């Protein structure tokens, strides 16, 4: 007699029943795969990152030199990817880095950080840890006191998403 506390009390499984059940499940797996959505994934949108970069540049065309960017090619911990950036040009009281930004192009909020500098600091160097949601390009831009915009850009591959925004 089956009790309501143990609904499987009278169930007896035979080897043949288990094998037939497994075969039936395996036969349905290809149909489950076909039933999944096979539409192409949308391409990543960098419009917000491009808007931030254009706003920072203020109409000046960025120069793809003058910044040393140290970023790993593979980020095995996407929750804390190390990044170092440094303005490699000589700095003086006449020409110095006023501001530097880091843009993680495909993150939900692409502007990762912003740093301001004075001529008294002597160098413009930053070291941070980024949180990345997926494989993407990372951009570092620096605004110099003479009006130039320096830029460095590098792709990084991450092993798994670390950004839960």
OpenMM code with the backbone's topology and positions (N, CA, C; nanometers):
from openmm import Vec3, app, unit

residues = "UNK UNK UNK UNK UNK UNK UNK UNK UNK UNK UNK UNK UNK UNK UNK UNK UNK UNK UNK UNK UNK UNK UNK UNK UNK UNK UNK UNK UNK UNK UNK UNK UNK UNK UNK UNK UNK UNK UNK UNK UNK UNK UNK UNK UNK UNK UNK UNK UNK UNK UNK UNK UNK UNK UNK UNK UNK UNK UNK UNK UNK UNK UNK UNK UNK UNK UNK UNK UNK UNK UNK UNK UNK UNK UNK UNK UNK UNK UNK UNK UNK UNK UNK UNK UNK UNK UNK UNK UNK UNK UNK UNK UNK UNK UNK UNK UNK UNK UNK UNK UNK UNK UNK UNK UNK UNK UNK UNK UNK UNK UNK UNK UNK UNK UNK UNK UNK UNK UNK UNK UNK UNK UNK UNK UNK UNK UNK UNK UNK UNK UNK UNK UNK UNK UNK UNK UNK UNK UNK UNK UNK UNK UNK UNK UNK UNK UNK UNK UNK UNK UNK UNK UNK UNK UNK UNK UNK UNK UNK UNK UNK UNK UNK UNK UNK".split()
positions = [
    Vec3(0.0833, -0.1181, 0.0000),
    Vec3(0.0000, 0.0000, 0.0000),
    Vec3(0.0885, 0.1254, 0.0000),
    Vec3(0.0520, 0.2197, -0.0841),
    Vec3(0.1309, 0.3420, -0.0981),
    Vec3(0.0779, 0.4475, -0.0037),
    Vec3(0.1678, 0.5085, 0.0660),
    Vec3(0.1327, 0.6152, 0.1579),
    Vec3(0.1483, 0.7489, 0.0852),
    Vec3(0.0786, 0.8488, 0.1251),
    Vec3(0.0918, 0.9796, 0.0635),
    Vec3(0.2274, 1.0425, 0.0973),
    Vec3(0.2941, 0.9910, 0.2015),
    Vec3(0.4274, 1.0393, 0.2364),
    Vec3(0.5344, 0.9820, 0.1443),
    Vec3(0.5111, 0.8654, 0.0875),
    Vec3(0.6093, 0.8004, 0.0014),
    Vec3(0.5399, 0.7550, -0.1267),
    Vec3(0.5263, 0.8431, -0.2273),
    Vec3(0.4526, 0.8076, -0.3481),
    Vec3(0.5212, 0.7010, -0.4329),
    Vec3(0.6502, 0.6758, -0.4115),
    Vec3(0.7230, 0.5777, -0.4910),
    Vec3(0.7431, 0.4459, -0.4157),
    Vec3(0.6683, 0.4242, -0.3101),
    Vec3(0.6887, 0.3062, -0.2253),
    Vec3(0.6653, 0.1759, -0.3013),
    Vec3(0.5662, 0.1681, -0.3892),
    Vec3(0.5365, 0.0431, -0.4588),
    Vec3(0.6047, 0.0310, -0.5940),
    Vec3(0.6903, 0.1273, -0.6334),
    Vec3(0.7527, 0.1277, -0.7643),
    Vec3(0.8704, 0.0305, -0.7674),
    Vec3(0.8692, -0.0567, -0.8679),
    Vec3(0.9784, -0.1518, -0.8871),
    Vec3(1.0376, -0.1263, -1.0244),
    Vec3(1.1658, -0.0978, -1.0290),
    Vec3(1.2329, -0.0703, -1.1551),
    Vec3(1.3059, -0.1946, -1.2026),
    Vec3(1.2865, -0.2251, -1.3296),
    Vec3(1.3617, -0.3354, -1.3880),
    Vec3(1.4735, -0.2769, -1.4728),
    Vec3(1.5703, -0.3580, -1.5032),
    Vec3(1.6816, -0.3151, -1.5868),
    Vec3(1.6309, -0.2745, -1.7244),
    Vec3(1.5378, -0.3520, -1.7775),
    Vec3(1.4818, -0.3235, -1.9090),
    Vec3(1.4079, -0.1892, -1.9081),
    Vec3(1.3329, -0.1585, -1.8029),
    Vec3(1.2602, -0.0322, -1.7940),
    Vec3(1.3538, 0.0875, -1.7885),
    Vec3(1.4632, 0.0743, -1.7150),
    Vec3(1.5606, 0.1829, -1.7061),
    Vec3(1.6268, 0.2054, -1.8419),
    Vec3(1.6651, 0.0971, -1.9118),
    Vec3(1.7290, 0.1097, -2.0417),
    Vec3(1.6348, 0.1703, -2.1453),
    Vec3(1.5077, 0.1282, -2.1443),
    Vec3(1.4106, 0.1840, -2.2390),
    Vec3(1.3875, 0.3332, -2.2121),
    Vec3(1.3815, 0.3700, -2.0855),
    Vec3(1.3649, 0.5120, -2.0501),
    Vec3(1.4838, 0.5955, -2.0948),
    Vec3(1.6044, 0.5420, -2.0771),
    Vec3(1.7244, 0.6134, -2.1199),
    Vec3(1.7282, 0.6270, -2.2713),
    Vec3(1.6897, 0.5201, -2.3445),
    Vec3(1.6885, 0.5244, -2.4902),
    Vec3(1.5868, 0.6265, -2.5404),
    Vec3(1.4713, 0.6325, -2.4758),
    Vec3(1.3690, 0.7286, -2.5165),
    Vec3(1.4172, 0.8714, -2.4921),
    Vec3(1.4845, 0.8950, -2.3817),
    Vec3(1.5370, 1.0289, -2.3519),
    Vec3(1.6423, 1.0686, -2.4533),
    Vec3(1.7308, 0.9744, -2.4875),
    Vec3(1.8357, 1.0031, -2.5854),
    Vec3(1.7768, 1.0308, -2.7227),
    Vec3(1.6685, 0.9634, -2.7569),
    Vec3(1.6050, 0.9853, -2.8864),
    Vec3(1.5430, 1.1240, -2.8946),
    Vec3(1.5015, 1.1811, -2.7815),
    Vec3(1.4393, 1.3138, -2.7813),
    Vec3(1.5396, 1.4277, -2.7807),
    Vec3(1.6645, 1.4011, -2.7455),
    Vec3(1.7641, 1.5081, -2.7374),
    Vec3(1.7845, 1.5810, -2.8697),
    Vec3(1.7960, 1.5136, -2.9845),
    Vec3(1.8120, 1.5894, -3.1093),
    Vec3(1.6939, 1.6816, -3.1376),
    Vec3(1.5737, 1.6399, -3.1005),
    Vec3(1.4572, 1.7258, -3.1223),
    Vec3(1.4631, 1.8482, -3.0331),
    Vec3(1.5134, 1.8326, -2.9124),
    Vec3(1.5260, 1.9470, -2.8220),
    Vec3(1.6256, 2.0477, -2.8777),
    Vec3(1.7328, 1.9991, -2.9398),
    Vec3(1.8329, 2.0887, -2.9974),
    Vec3(1.7749, 2.1652, -3.1158),
    Vec3(1.6926, 2.1011, -3.1964),
    Vec3(1.6316, 2.1664, -3.3115),
    Vec3(1.5314, 2.2711, -3.2666),
    Vec3(1.4636, 2.2457, -3.1549),
    Vec3(1.3607, 2.3372, -3.1081),
    Vec3(1.4192, 2.4651, -3.0492),
    Vec3(1.5508, 2.4691, -3.0201),
    Vec3(1.6107, 2.5887, -2.9638),
    Vec3(1.6154, 2.6994, -3.0676),
    Vec3(1.6238, 2.8236, -3.0189),
    Vec3(1.6299, 2.9394, -3.1059),
    Vec3(1.7655, 2.9407, -3.1769),
    Vec3(1.7643, 2.9388, -3.3079),
    Vec3(1.8884, 2.9355, -3.3851),
    Vec3(1.9163, 3.0687, -3.4534),
    Vec3(1.8478, 3.1752, -3.4110),
    Vec3(1.8720, 3.3058, -3.4727),
    Vec3(2.0106, 3.3557, -3.4332),
    Vec3(2.0692, 3.4341, -3.5186),
    Vec3(2.2029, 3.4874, -3.4942),
    Vec3(2.1997, 3.5839, -3.3765),
    Vec3(2.3066, 3.5825, -3.2991),
    Vec3(2.3179, 3.6752, -3.1863),
    Vec3(2.3422, 3.8154, -3.2408),
    Vec3(2.2863, 3.9169, -3.1738),
    Vec3(2.3106, 4.0527, -3.2207),
    Vec3(2.4574, 4.0901, -3.2006),
    Vec3(2.5084, 4.1719, -3.2917),
    Vec3(2.6465, 4.2167, -3.2818),
    Vec3(2.6597, 4.3124, -3.1629),
    Vec3(2.7734, 4.3072, -3.0951),
    Vec3(2.7941, 4.3979, -2.9812),
    Vec3(2.7832, 4.5434, -3.0251),
    Vec3(2.7286, 4.6253, -2.9391),
    Vec3(2.7063, 4.7650, -2.9701),
    Vec3(2.8085, 4.8496, -2.8936),
    Vec3(2.8912, 4.9223, -2.9672),
    Vec3(2.9909, 5.0087, -2.9047),
    Vec3(2.9505, 5.1557, -2.9141),
    Vec3(2.8243, 5.1823, -2.9420),
    Vec3(2.7789, 5.3206, -2.9611),
    Vec3(2.8033, 5.4060, -2.8371),
    Vec3(2.7754, 5.3533, -2.7192),
    Vec3(2.7957, 5.4310, -2.5960),
    Vec3(2.9446, 5.4570, -2.5732),
    Vec3(3.0286, 5.3576, -2.5977),
    Vec3(3.1738, 5.3758, -2.5829),
    Vec3(3.2246, 5.4793, -2.6835),
    Vec3(3.1757, 5.4746, -2.8044),
    Vec3(3.2159, 5.5722, -2.9060),
    Vec3(3.1689, 5.7126, -2.8692),
    Vec3(3.0503, 5.7243, -2.8118),
    Vec3(2.9990, 5.8546, -2.7671),
    Vec3(3.0867, 5.9127, -2.6569),
    Vec3(3.1251, 5.8280, -2.5601),
    Vec3(3.2109, 5.8730, -2.4493),
    Vec3(3.3464, 5.9187, -2.5028),
    Vec3(3.4039, 5.8407, -2.5958),
    Vec3(3.5335, 5.8764, -2.6538),
    Vec3(3.5244, 6.0076, -2.7314),
    Vec3(3.4173, 6.0261, -2.8094),
    Vec3(3.4006, 6.1491, -2.8871),
    Vec3(3.3815, 6.2692, -2.7952),
    Vec3(3.3072, 6.2517, -2.6884),
    Vec3(3.2866, 6.3598, -2.5918),
    Vec3(3.4193, 6.3971, -2.5246),
    Vec3(3.4985, 6.2970, -2.4894),
    Vec3(3.6283, 6.3225, -2.4258),
    Vec3(3.7216, 6.3952, -2.5233),
    Vec3(3.7216, 6.3531, -2.6506),
    Vec3(3.8104, 6.4134, -2.7501),
    Vec3(3.7672, 6.5551, -2.7864),
    Vec3(3.6387, 6.5847, -2.7756),
    Vec3(3.5905, 6.7201, -2.8031),
    Vec3(3.6195, 6.7688, -2.9435),
    Vec3(3.6106, 6.6806, -3.0422),
    Vec3(3.6319, 6.7188, -3.1809),
    Vec3(3.7755, 6.7036, -3.2285),
    Vec3(3.8673, 6.6726, -3.1390),
    Vec3(4.0073, 6.6518, -3.1770),
    Vec3(4.0273, 6.5057, -3.2150),
    Vec3(4.0982, 6.4821, -3.3239),
    Vec3(4.1249, 6.3443, -3.3671),
    Vec3(4.2303, 6.2826, -3.2751),
    Vec3(4.2011, 6.1683, -3.2138),
    Vec3(4.2988, 6.1038, -3.1245),
    Vec3(4.4202, 6.0530, -3.2024),
    Vec3(4.5356, 6.0635, -3.1380),
    Vec3(4.6612, 6.0141, -3.1933),
    Vec3(4.6864, 5.8775, -3.1315),
    Vec3(4.7096, 5.7766, -3.2155),
    Vec3(4.7280, 5.6392, -3.1663),
    Vec3(4.8721, 5.6147, -3.1243),
    Vec3(4.9244, 5.7012, -3.0383),
    Vec3(5.0580, 5.6834, -2.9831),
    Vec3(5.0696, 5.7676, -2.8573),
    Vec3(5.1805, 5.7491, -2.7861),
    Vec3(5.2049, 5.8312, -2.6686),
    Vec3(5.1562, 5.7718, -2.5387),
    Vec3(5.0852, 5.6571, -2.5435),
    Vec3(5.0394, 5.5896, -2.4218),
    Vec3(5.0879, 5.4462, -2.4264),
    Vec3(5.1536, 5.4049, -2.3210),
    Vec3(5.1906, 5.2645, -2.3056),
    Vec3(5.0796, 5.1941, -2.2311),
    Vec3(5.0262, 5.0878, -2.2890),
    Vec3(4.9151, 5.0146, -2.2292),
    Vec3(4.9602, 4.8727, -2.1992),
    Vec3(4.9503, 4.8344, -2.0736),
    Vec3(4.9857, 4.6996, -2.0297),
    Vec3(4.8575, 4.6305, -1.9851),
    Vec3(4.8078, 4.5406, -2.0702),
    Vec3(4.6834, 4.4684, -2.0465),
    Vec3(4.7051, 4.3258, -2.0937),
    Vec3(4.6695, 4.2250, -2.0141),
    Vec3(4.6916, 4.0875, -2.0608),
    Vec3(4.6061, 4.0562, -2.1832),
    Vec3(4.6539, 3.9648, -2.2653),
    Vec3(4.5790, 3.9214, -2.3832),
    Vec3(4.4632, 3.8327, -2.3402),
    Vec3(4.4840, 3.7540, -2.2336),
    Vec3(4.3813, 3.6650, -2.1802),
    Vec3(4.3543, 3.7021, -2.0355),
    Vec3(4.2287, 3.7339, -2.0055),
    Vec3(4.1881, 3.7639, -1.8686),
    Vec3(4.1243, 3.6406, -1.8074),
    Vec3(4.2007, 3.5665, -1.7260),
    Vec3(4.1459, 3.4442, -1.6675),
    Vec3(4.0555, 3.4725, -1.5491),
    Vec3(4.0591, 3.5931, -1.4947),
    Vec3(3.9661, 3.6334, -1.3894),
    Vec3(3.9013, 3.7644, -1.4338),
    Vec3(3.7896, 3.7580, -1.5060),
    Vec3(3.7303, 3.8798, -1.5614),
    Vec3(3.6765, 3.9761, -1.4562),
    Vec3(3.6691, 3.9329, -1.3313),
    Vec3(3.6234, 4.0222, -1.2254),
    Vec3(3.7350, 4.1157, -1.1794),
    Vec3(3.8599, 4.0879, -1.2159),
    Vec3(3.9719, 4.1713, -1.1729),
    Vec3(4.0859, 4.1613, -1.2743),
    Vec3(4.0700, 4.2263, -1.3880),
    Vec3(4.1718, 4.2252, -1.4932),
    Vec3(4.2668, 4.3426, -1.4688),
    Vec3(4.3972, 4.3152, -1.4526),
    Vec3(4.4912, 4.4254, -1.4266),
    Vec3(4.5184, 4.5069, -1.5523),
    Vec3(4.5234, 4.6379, -1.5353),
    Vec3(4.5540, 4.7297, -1.6451),
    Vec3(4.6479, 4.8366, -1.5912),
    Vec3(4.7522, 4.8653, -1.6668),
    Vec3(4.8426, 4.9756, -1.6360),
    Vec3(4.8551, 5.0591, -1.7627),
    Vec3(4.8513, 5.1888, -1.7461),
    Vec3(4.8676, 5.2800, -1.8596),
    Vec3(4.9551, 5.3961, -1.8161),
    Vec3(5.0384, 5.4407, -1.9088),
    Vec3(5.1309, 5.5499, -1.8780),
    Vec3(5.1507, 5.6346, -2.0026),
    Vec3(5.1487, 5.7649, -1.9842),
    Vec3(5.1839, 5.8553, -2.0934),
    Vec3(5.3347, 5.8440, -2.1100),
    Vec3(5.3778, 5.8041, -2.2298),
    Vec3(5.5196, 5.7768, -2.2545),
    Vec3(5.5951, 5.8991, -2.3052),
    Vec3(5.5259, 6.0043, -2.3391),
    Vec3(5.5921, 6.1269, -2.3840),
    Vec3(5.6506, 6.2006, -2.2638),
    Vec3(5.7572, 6.2767, -2.2859),
    Vec3(5.8122, 6.3548, -2.1749),
    Vec3(5.7119, 6.4622, -2.1310),
    Vec3(5.6946, 6.4741, -2.0005),
    Vec3(5.6010, 6.5718, -1.9448),
    Vec3(5.6793, 6.6839, -1.8773),
    Vec3(5.6244, 6.8041, -1.8829),
    Vec3(5.6871, 6.9204, -1.8206),
    Vec3(5.5777, 7.0143, -1.7722),
    Vec3(5.6184, 7.1299, -1.7198),
    Vec3(5.5191, 7.2283, -1.6775),
    Vec3(5.4480, 7.2884, -1.7987),
    Vec3(5.5102, 7.2811, -1.9149),
    Vec3(5.4502, 7.3361, -2.0368),
    Vec3(5.3515, 7.2375, -2.0992),
    Vec3(5.3840, 7.1094, -2.0963),
    Vec3(5.2983, 7.0062, -2.1550),
    Vec3(5.2860, 6.8917, -2.0551),
    Vec3(5.1644, 6.8666, -2.0102),
    Vec3(5.1376, 6.7585, -1.9163),
    Vec3(5.0044, 6.6938, -1.9491),
    Vec3(4.9784, 6.5809, -1.8882),
    Vec3(4.8506, 6.5118, -1.9070),
    Vec3(4.7499, 6.5708, -1.8101),
    Vec3(4.6394, 6.6230, -1.8626),
    Vec3(4.5350, 6.6799, -1.7776),
    Vec3(4.4400, 6.5725, -1.7249),
    Vec3(4.4053, 6.4770, -1.8142),
    Vec3(4.3040, 6.3782, -1.7770),
    Vec3(4.3246, 6.2499, -1.8563),
    Vec3(4.2908, 6.1370, -1.7938),
    Vec3(4.3009, 6.0066, -1.8595),
    Vec3(4.1741, 5.9284, -1.8259),
    Vec3(4.1187, 5.8587, -1.9277),
    Vec3(4.0016, 5.7743, -1.9058),
    Vec3(4.0287, 5.6334, -1.9588),
    Vec3(3.9560, 5.5369, -1.9012),
    Vec3(3.9620, 5.3982, -1.9462),
    Vec3(3.8208, 5.3589, -1.9875),
    Vec3(3.8077, 5.3036, -2.1088),
    Vec3(3.6776, 5.2635, -2.1625),
    Vec3(3.6804, 5.1142, -2.1922),
    Vec3(3.5952, 5.0384, -2.1236),
    Vec3(3.5736, 4.8958, -2.1528),
    Vec3(3.4552, 4.8916, -2.2482),
    Vec3(3.4819, 4.8776, -2.3764),
    Vec3(3.3858, 4.9098, -2.4813),
    Vec3(3.2535, 4.8344, -2.4770),
    Vec3(3.2507, 4.7092, -2.4325),
    Vec3(3.1266, 4.6321, -2.4364),
    Vec3(3.0627, 4.6096, -2.2990),
    Vec3(3.1172, 4.6715, -2.1955),
    Vec3(3.0527, 4.6630, -2.0652),
    Vec3(2.9225, 4.7438, -2.0668),
    Vec3(2.8274, 4.7097, -1.9803),
    Vec3(2.7032, 4.7873, -1.9758),
    Vec3(2.7268, 4.9361, -1.9481),
    Vec3(2.8274, 4.9668, -1.8675),
    Vec3(2.8692, 5.1049, -1.8432),
    Vec3(3.0146, 5.1151, -1.8885),
    Vec3(3.0393, 5.1576, -2.0124),
    Vec3(3.1739, 5.1505, -2.0706),
    Vec3(3.2805, 5.2354, -2.0009),
    Vec3(3.2436, 5.3502, -1.9447),
    Vec3(3.3437, 5.4355, -1.8794),
    Vec3(3.3844, 5.3708, -1.7481),
    Vec3(3.5033, 5.3090, -1.7474),
    Vec3(3.5497, 5.2358, -1.6293),
    Vec3(3.6031, 5.3308, -1.5231),
    Vec3(3.6805, 5.4319, -1.5635),
    Vec3(3.7340, 5.5268, -1.4658),
    Vec3(3.7869, 5.6512, -1.5365),
    Vec3(3.8078, 5.7543, -1.4552),
    Vec3(3.8564, 5.8830, -1.5039),
    Vec3(3.9551, 5.9368, -1.4004),
    Vec3(4.0717, 5.9839, -1.4476),
    Vec3(4.1747, 6.0375, -1.3594),
    Vec3(4.2120, 6.1774, -1.4048),
    Vec3(4.2342, 6.2671, -1.3095),
    Vec3(4.2801, 6.4028, -1.3385),
    Vec3(4.4212, 6.4198, -1.2836),
    Vec3(4.5031, 6.4969, -1.3560),
    Vec3(4.6419, 6.5190, -1.3176),
    Vec3(4.6717, 6.6680, -1.3181),
    Vec3(4.7784, 6.7060, -1.2486),
    Vec3(4.8271, 6.8439, -1.2482),
    Vec3(4.9693, 6.8431, -1.3045),
    Vec3(5.0224, 6.9607, -1.3416),
    Vec3(5.1593, 6.9631, -1.3923),
    Vec3(5.2630, 6.9271, -1.2858),
    Vec3(5.2270, 6.9378, -1.1596),
    Vec3(5.3202, 6.9107, -1.0506),
    Vec3(5.3476, 6.7617, -1.0292),
    Vec3(5.2647, 6.6753, -1.0847),
    Vec3(5.2775, 6.5322, -1.0556),
    Vec3(5.3991, 6.4690, -1.1236),
    Vec3(5.4432, 6.5229, -1.2354),
    Vec3(5.5641, 6.4735, -1.3000),
    Vec3(5.5444, 6.3580, -1.3961),
    Vec3(5.4455, 6.2730, -1.3743),
    Vec3(5.4167, 6.1636, -1.4671),
    Vec3(5.2670, 6.1355, -1.4631),
    Vec3(5.2201, 6.0702, -1.5666),
    Vec3(5.0784, 6.0323, -1.5732),
    Vec3(5.0736, 5.8818, -1.5920),
    Vec3(5.0541, 5.8112, -1.4814),
    Vec3(5.0519, 5.6655, -1.4833),
    Vec3(4.9402, 5.6166, -1.3924),
    Vec3(4.8653, 5.5156, -1.4416),
    Vec3(4.7560, 5.4587, -1.3616),
    Vec3(4.7707, 5.3068, -1.3570),
    Vec3(4.7171, 5.2490, -1.2528),
    Vec3(4.7099, 5.1040, -1.2390),
    Vec3(4.5772, 5.0695, -1.1746),
    Vec3(4.4961, 4.9913, -1.2435),
    Vec3(4.3624, 4.9564, -1.1937),
    Vec3(4.3347, 4.8087, -1.2205),
    Vec3(4.2237, 4.7621, -1.1682),
    Vec3(4.1702, 4.6296, -1.2012),
    Vec3(4.0305, 4.6513, -1.2584),
    Vec3(4.0107, 4.6001, -1.3801),
    Vec3(3.8834, 4.6151, -1.4508),
    Vec3(3.7938, 4.4945, -1.4273),
    Vec3(3.6665, 4.5180, -1.4344),
    Vec3(3.5673, 4.4106, -1.4333),
    Vec3(3.5051, 4.4075, -1.5726),
    Vec3(3.5206, 4.2948, -1.6420),
    Vec3(3.4749, 4.2849, -1.7803),
    Vec3(3.3655, 4.1800, -1.7946),
    Vec3(3.2680, 4.2081, -1.8791),
    Vec3(3.1550, 4.1171, -1.8982),
    Vec3(3.1822, 4.0132, -2.0060),
    Vec3(3.2722, 4.0447, -2.1017),
    Vec3(3.2999, 3.9531, -2.2125),
    Vec3(3.4293, 3.9956, -2.2805),
    Vec3(3.4684, 3.9208, -2.3805),
    Vec3(3.5838, 3.9562, -2.4625),
    Vec3(3.5538, 4.0890, -2.5321),
    Vec3(3.6522, 4.1815, -2.5288),
    Vec3(3.6253, 4.3144, -2.5835),
    Vec3(3.7525, 4.3944, -2.6009),
    Vec3(3.7433, 4.5052, -2.6747),
    Vec3(3.8535, 4.6009, -2.6783),
    Vec3(3.8460, 4.6937, -2.5569),
    Vec3(3.9621, 4.7330, -2.5077),
    Vec3(3.9711, 4.8310, -2.3995),
    Vec3(4.0496, 4.9491, -2.4541),
    Vec3(3.9995, 5.0675, -2.4272),
    Vec3(4.0577, 5.1901, -2.4811),
    Vec3(4.1019, 5.2798, -2.3661),
    Vec3(4.2219, 5.3392, -2.3773),
    Vec3(4.2707, 5.4382, -2.2818),
    Vec3(4.2971, 5.5653, -2.3606),
    Vec3(4.2443, 5.6765, -2.3099),
    Vec3(4.2624, 5.8052, -2.3776),
    Vec3(4.3170, 5.9063, -2.2776),
    Vec3(4.4053, 5.9940, -2.3256),
    Vec3(4.4643, 6.0978, -2.2406),
    Vec3(4.4511, 6.2329, -2.3097),
    Vec3(4.4080, 6.3320, -2.2327),
    Vec3(4.3988, 6.4694, -2.2841),
    Vec3(4.5217, 6.5448, -2.2345),
    Vec3(4.5992, 6.5963, -2.3294),
    Vec3(4.7210, 6.6692, -2.2954),
    Vec3(4.6905, 6.8186, -2.2843),
    Vec3(4.7741, 6.8906, -2.2110),
    Vec3(4.7514, 7.0337, -2.1886),
    Vec3(4.7641, 7.1151, -2.3174),
    Vec3(4.8324, 7.0614, -2.4184),
    Vec3(4.8442, 7.1334, -2.5465),
    Vec3(4.7283, 7.1032, -2.6423),
    Vec3(4.6268, 7.0289, -2.5944),
    Vec3(4.5065, 7.0032, -2.6737),
    Vec3(4.5057, 6.8707, -2.7467),
    Vec3(4.6173, 6.7997, -2.7504),
    Vec3(4.6207, 6.6702, -2.8180),
    Vec3(4.5488, 6.5643, -2.7351),
    Vec3(4.4945, 6.4653, -2.8049),
    Vec3(4.4320, 6.3491, -2.7422),
    Vec3(4.5129, 6.2274, -2.7830),
    Vec3(4.5688, 6.1579, -2.6845),
    Vec3(4.6447, 6.0359, -2.7080),
    Vec3(4.5536, 5.9168, -2.6815),
    Vec3(4.5748, 5.8075, -2.7557),
    Vec3(4.4887, 5.6914, -2.7371),
    Vec3(4.5672, 5.5630, -2.7584),
    Vec3(4.5325, 5.4624, -2.6774),
    Vec3(4.5832, 5.3268, -2.6963),
    Vec3(4.4628, 5.2339, -2.6846),
    Vec3(4.4646, 5.1272, -2.7641),
    Vec3(4.3514, 5.0348, -2.7659),
    Vec3(4.4048, 4.8936, -2.7813),
    Vec3(4.3469, 4.8014, -2.7032),
    Vec3(4.3909, 4.6616, -2.7096),
    Vec3(4.2723, 4.5704, -2.6832),
    Vec3(4.2688, 4.4581, -2.7542),
    Vec3(4.1661, 4.3568, -2.7317),
    Vec3(4.2094, 4.2649, -2.6187),
    Vec3(4.1120, 4.2195, -2.5410),
    Vec3(4.1370, 4.1221, -2.4361),
    Vec3(4.0311, 4.0133, -2.4460),
    Vec3(4.0741, 3.8901, -2.4315),
    Vec3(3.9837, 3.7750, -2.4298),
    Vec3(3.9629, 3.7343, -2.2844),
    Vec3(3.8381, 3.7249, -2.2434),
    Vec3(3.8093, 3.6806, -2.1064),
    Vec3(3.7492, 3.5404, -2.1116),
    Vec3(3.7752, 3.4638, -2.0059),
    Vec3(3.7316, 3.3245, -2.0048),
    Vec3(3.5849, 3.3103, -1.9678),
    Vec3(3.5316, 3.3982, -1.8852),
    Vec3(3.3903, 3.3942, -1.8467),
    Vec3(3.3509, 3.5332, -1.8016),
    Vec3(3.2228, 3.5640, -1.8108),
    Vec3(3.1753, 3.6955, -1.7726),
    Vec3(3.1941, 3.7233, -1.6252),
    Vec3(3.2431, 3.8412, -1.5909),
    Vec3(3.2639, 3.8772, -1.4515),
    Vec3(3.1815, 3.9954, -1.4098),
    Vec3(3.1052, 4.0502, -1.5009),
    Vec3(3.0287, 4.1712, -1.4729),
    Vec3(2.8806, 4.1327, -1.4701),
    Vec3(2.8173, 4.1452, -1.3572),
    Vec3(2.6771, 4.1065, -1.3469),
    Vec3(2.5836, 4.2238, -1.3505),
    Vec3(2.6165, 4.3298, -1.4236),
    Vec3(2.5317, 4.4486, -1.4285),
    Vec3(2.4151, 4.4285, -1.5187),
] * unit.nanometer
topology = app.Topology()
chain = topology.addChain("A")
for resn in residues:
    res = topology.addResidue(resn, chain)
    for name in ("N", "CA", "C"):
        topology.addAtom(name, app.Element.getBySymbol(name[0]), res)
